[in-house]
Amino acid sequence: MDFFVERIVRADAAEVAKIMFDPDLEDQWGKSAGKTEKLTPGPLAVGSRVRHHTSLVGLEHTAVTEVTALDPGHRLEMRIVEGELLGDLIYQVAPTAGGSIASIHLRDAKGKLPHSTWLRKHQAEESLERLALLVNRQHS
C-alpha cells in the first residue's frame, strides 16, 4: 500500500513542521490519532520511538514508529515497526508562495489485517486539513 497526499498551509514551513513533527501534538491534528506516548526520552531524533493509539473505522489500533531520518523543519521519516500496518511514514513540509506545502507519504506498507488504501488516504487528507486549521488558528 502506498499513497501520497499534500495540502497548502498558509503559514511558514517552520511553523507547520513545529506542530506536524511533535508527537505530543499529533492528537490535535491527526484525523485518526488518539494518545501518543514517547518511548524514548528527550527531543525527537533518529532512533526515537513513539507509540500511537489510533482508530480506523471504529476499531482501535496501536502502532510504534521509529524515526529513521529527521531534517527539522522540513522532513520526518518514520518506520512503523509494530502494529497491524508496517511500512514507512514520511511527513514533509516545503515552502511555497503564500505559505508551505505539507505532505504525508505512506510507503511500502503491508498490513496484518485487510486495510483500505482509500480510507487511510482519506484520513491523511483530513489530517492535513485539520493541521492547516490548527496552524492557522495559532498563527492568527
C-alpha positions in Angstrom: 0.0 0.0 0.0 1.3 3.4 -1.0 -0.2 6.9 -1.1 0.9 10.5 -1.1 -1.3 13.4 0.0 -0.4 17.1 0.3 -2.0 20.4 1.2 -1.1 24.0 1.1 -1.0 25.7 4.5 -1.0 29.5 4.8 1.9 29.6 7.3 5.7 29.4 7.3 7.1 25.9 6.8 8.9 26.1 10.2 5.5 26.8 12.0 3.8 23.9 10.2 6.7 21.5 11.0 6.8 22.5 14.6 3.2 21.2 15.0 3.3 18.3 12.5 6.6 16.8 13.8 5.7 17.0 17.5 4.3 13.7 18.7 2.7 15.4 21.7 0.5 17.5 19.3 -0.5 14.7 17.0 -3.9 14.2 18.6 -4.7 17.8 17.8 -4.5 17.4 14.1 -4.3 13.7 13.2 -7.7 12.5 12.0 -7.4 9.0 13.5 -5.0 10.0 16.2 -5.5 9.3 19.9 -3.0 9.5 22.6 0.7 9.3 21.7 3.5 8.4 24.1 7.2 8.9 23.6 9.0 5.6 24.3 12.4 7.3 24.0 13.3 10.2 26.3 14.4 13.6 25.1 13.7 15.5 21.9 12.7 13.7 18.8 15.8 12.3 17.0 16.9 9.5 14.7 16.1 6.3 16.7 13.3 7.8 18.8 10.3 5.6 19.2 6.7 6.7 19.7 3.6 4.6 20.5 0.5 5.9 18.6 -3.1 4.9 19.6 -5.3 5.3 16.6 -8.8 4.5 15.3 -9.8 3.2 11.9 -13.5 2.6 11.1 -14.2 2.5 14.8 -11.5 -0.1 15.6 -8.7 0.9 18.0 -5.1 0.2 16.9 -1.7 0.7 18.4 1.4 1.2 16.4 5.0 2.0 17.3 7.1 4.2 15.0 10.9 4.7 14.9 12.4 7.9 13.5 14.7 6.9 10.6 15.6 10.4 9.4 14.9 13.9 10.6 15.6 17.2 8.9 14.0 19.6 11.5 11.5 22.0 9.9 11.4 20.0 6.6 11.2 16.2 6.8 10.4 13.5 9.3 10.7 9.9 8.3 9.5 7.1 10.4 9.3 3.3 10.1 6.2 1.7 11.6 7.9 -1.2 13.5 4.9 -2.6 15.5 1.2 -2.7 14.7 -1.2 -4.0 12.2 0.3 -2.0 9.4 4.1 -1.9 8.9 6.0 0.4 6.5 7.4 3.9 6.1 5.6 7.1 7.0 7.1 10.4 5.8 5.9 13.9 6.9 7.3 16.7 4.8 6.9 20.5 4.7 8.3 22.7 2.0 8.0 26.4 1.5 5.8 27.8 -1.4 4.3 31.1 -2.3 2.0 32.2 0.4 2.9 29.5 2.9 4.0 25.9 2.7 3.1 22.5 1.4 2.6 19.8 4.0 2.6 16.2 2.8 2.1 12.7 4.2 3.5 9.7 2.3 2.8 6.1 3.3 5.3 3.9 1.5 5.7 0.1 1.2 3.1 -0.6 3.8 1.9 -4.1 4.5 -0.9 -5.0 6.8 -1.6 -7.9 9.1 -5.3 -7.2 8.6 -7.0 -6.0 5.4 -6.8 -2.3 5.1 -8.4 0.1 2.7 -5.8 2.3 0.9 -8.6 4.7 0.0 -9.7 5.0 3.7 -6.2 5.6 5.0 -5.5 8.1 2.3 -8.8 9.9 3.0 -7.9 10.1 6.7 -4.5 11.5 5.8 -6.1 14.2 3.7 -8.5 15.1 6.6 -5.5 15.2 8.9 -3.7 17.7 6.7 -6.9 19.8 6.6 -7.0 19.7 10.4 -3.3 20.6 10.6 -3.9 23.6 8.4 -6.8 24.8 10.6 -4.7 24.3 13.7 -1.7 26.2 12.3 -3.9 29.0 11.0 -5.6 29.4 14.4 -2.3 29.5 16.2 -0.9 31.8 13.5 -3.7 34.5 13.7 
